[in-house]
Amino acid sequence: MAIIVKFDPSKCQGYANCLIEAPEIWDFDEDNDVALLIQDVVPDSLRVKAEASARGCPAHAITVENQSDA
């Protein structure tokens, strides 16, 4: 089952913890100091990394849901 990563860029404070935890899912816009979600539908094989990126976000800008819950 796939999962959905949701991101609120208005909350992002540019720590880039998400990118460190899951570079397959995130990129970083250095000009604007904000994370970029590059993959919002994520295979279950990346679940641990997606959840780590959400937990690691001090701004609470990231949530992870099962695709059926979205």
C-alpha angles and dihedrals in degrees: 000000000000124000131218122231113203122196132189105202091189088069095046114115097184101251091137092212088135091058091049091051098042117014089167089066104032142050129178131236102215093186092061099025093234135123120249120214105219098173120032098168103060128187116243088249087073095045095107092051093045092051091047090053090053093047091046095054108102090193093056090230095140132070130176124208137174109258091242090055095052 
